[in-house]
Amino acid sequence: GPQCGTPGNAATPGLLTGLAGIGHGLLRLAAPDAVAPVLLLAAAEAR
């Protein structure tokens, strides 16, 4: 399957690395008003 991050078994600490991060980034590009940023602390209803 697809490999994201660093090659091999090296740990890559970070937020949404891998397929989840790629998917979220593509959703944000397609619909920036509908998909909340990951680091946003407020709930979607409060925006």
N, C-alpha and C positions, 0 to 999 in steps of 0.2 A: 504494500500500500504506500501511500504518500508519506514522506518523512519530513518533519518540520523541526525547526530548532537546529541544534548542533548534531553532527553525525555521530553514530555510535551510541554508546550508553551514557554519554555525558549528561549530567543533570543540568537543566536550564530553568532556574528559578525565574518566575515572571508571571504576569497576569495574562491569561488567555493565550498561551503559546500553543501552537499546534493547530489542529483542525478547528477547534472551537474559536480560536482567535481569528483564523482566516474567514470562517463563516460569519462571525460577528462583524468583521470589517467589511465584508461584501454586503451584508444587510444594511450597515450604516451608509455605504455608498449609494445603495439603491433607494433607501427611504430614510434619510437622516432625521426627519421629523417624527417618524414612527418608532424608531429604535433608539432607546436611551443609551447614552454613553456608559461604559462600565464603571467609571470612577465617579459618576454622579451620585451624591449621597441622598438627594431628595427622591421621593417616590414619583412615579410617572403622573399620578393625579395632581401632585402639587406643582408641576411645571406648568 
